[in-house]
Amino acid sequence: MDKKEMTKRHFITCSVIVLLVIISAVNICSTEASTIVKKPVKACAPPRVFKSKFIYKNIDENDFSFANEALPVNDATVNRTLLRSLKKHSFKYVQSNILQRKALELFPIIEPILKAHGIPDDFKYIPLVESGLDGGISSKGAKGLWQFMPGTARTYGLKVNRETDERLNVKKSTIAACKYIRELYVEFNSWTLAAAAYNNGEIKLARAISRQNEDNYFLMHLNRETAAYVYNIIAMKAIISQPAKYGYRKTFGVLKPSELLASND
């Protein structure tokens, strides 16, 4: 056998040996893998559902309206926004009867003025929303129960100067507010839109109506404050009319202001 033939056979023999080693190694690994006990894969836990402690989950459209204009409470967004406003004004969050006290003091003055000017009675809740708990002075310069800016106040007959500020006069500022609200109603033909314009200004609201081609306040996309404004008025109406339902301890309308304040001592 020549040298060339011996080299060829030697190469074949080595190749066979290497192949047998590889096959053995594969078999060993497969056997070990089959003996490994696989841990069962745990299913992902379902997300936790946090139930709201706020009890007013179901809204009856007969319970909520503004100036006889009903809310479309069958709309999920409307329902959710109204619930948020009711919650914000409930006793649990306000922790005070000051709003009821203000209502007892102011409504006897405001109501007849609204009636005399043909303004729906529900507008009497605007001062409670506007001035709220902070005394009726804003960082932007609005002042009084109706939160008039100086220029607007003068436009509707109020004196605003260094010596006199009739924005702080309940009767005179209410008369001025009635004049302004009446003009807003004439422009928008809706008390709800009039209330929204009172907050946002008639020019901005008119532009939003034109841009969105929508004149239903509850279906419009407005800035955060104005989008919640009418809801806050309706919520204020609800908690003043039915305080016990919203966590207040005394029934509104039968107590004097001092008794209301003492009820939470």
Buried (B, 14 or more C-beta within 10 A) or exposed (E): EEEEEEEEEEEEEEEEEEEEEEEEEEEEEEEEEEEEEEEEEEEEEEEEEEEEEEEBEEBEEEBBBBBEBEBEBEEEEBBEBBBBBBBBBBBEEBEBBBBBBBBBEBBEEBBEBBEEBEBBBBBBBBBBBBBBEEEBBEEEEBBBBBBBBBEBBBBBEBEBEEEEBBBBBBEBBBBBBBBBBBBBBEBBEBBBBBBBBBBBBBEBBBEBBEEEEEBEBBEBEBEEEBBBBBBBBBBBBBBBBEBEBBBBEBEBEEBEBEEBBEEEE
